[in-house]
């Protein structure tokens, strides 16, 4: 059985784990997970919950990164990590831990790049992302030397093909993220009162300000049978709090949401709202699809492969709070007419496009060609 050395930062455990679980049927996988300095998550418990007894061909190592991302002392950590990986004599390396700003150089020097698949979650850096200018430059460097690149959306694949030629590209959608079965049944919700959900780390390009303004607009139009739950960690919530004119509309959980709370968070809502102005691809939308929660998204190209307006969700004009308010009003007033059909169409899409078997096949075909 062939061997893969797989290197993952803790922020991408929930991206890689489902693929690793399936690929372990065909490969021996040596999985190294880099835990960030400030992490308080018990990653081992999460991994055990997902993998269960399916660990026969998976050897897991949790490695603590003691210093902040750009600290030069991390060079020794990465060097040791690569050296230990090579001792296993793998046939293939899969790397999603970028180790900015020096990882690209070390990987290039120490690994046989023809046998390395590099995961690139953001071929294009979202406008308003943290350290946007630096991220753009580092991503370009990373992609320039990589030969085999894994991207997670059709739009990112298209951009990569435009920017670079002669790259081996694996396109595979993000696997559906599963945090367990909710204890709450959505069917028990009052259909005359609609709860909209926003979930995930709150950063500028996700445009939570537009969602807040849409909520204000609806309330001021006299629509009262709805609420907006905003759940996620934010470094600068004060600027968003100042935009709220009607606190009674908003249910706020401005904190990191524990994994075990996520299933009920989605089960207790009827729509998932993503007013993003830009993104490469979204892991959050796969959670909504896992819990069969219809989505309301901005009409940016990155969402087109997930949401067909009126079929698997609802779209609105990007960066337009009034259009978002109109679409939310439509979702409220036509709930009994459209909701069940949106849910059914979403289920069909998941089975056809996002099933783990179809995603696994993409990886297997690509790896075997290498």
Buried (B, 14 or more C-beta within 10 A) or exposed (E): EEBBBBBBBBBBBBBBBBBBBBBBEBBBBBBBBBBBEEBEBEBEEBBEBBBEEEBEBBBBEEBEBEEEBEEEEBBEBBEEBBEBBBEEEBBBBBBBBBBBBBBBEBBBEBBEBEBBBBBBBBBBBBEBBEEEEBBBEBBEBBBEEBBBBBBBBBBBBBBBEEBBEEBBBBBBBBBBBBBEEBEEEBEEBEEEEBBBBBBBBBBBBBBBBBBBBBBBBBBEEEBEEBBBBBBBBBEEBEEBBEBBEBEEBBBBBEEBBEBEBBBBBBBBBBBBBBBBBBBBBBBBBBBBBBBBBBBBBBBBEBBBBBBBBEBBBBBBEBBBBEBBBBBBBBBBEEBEEBBEEBBEBBEEBBEEEBBBEEBBEBBBEBBEEB
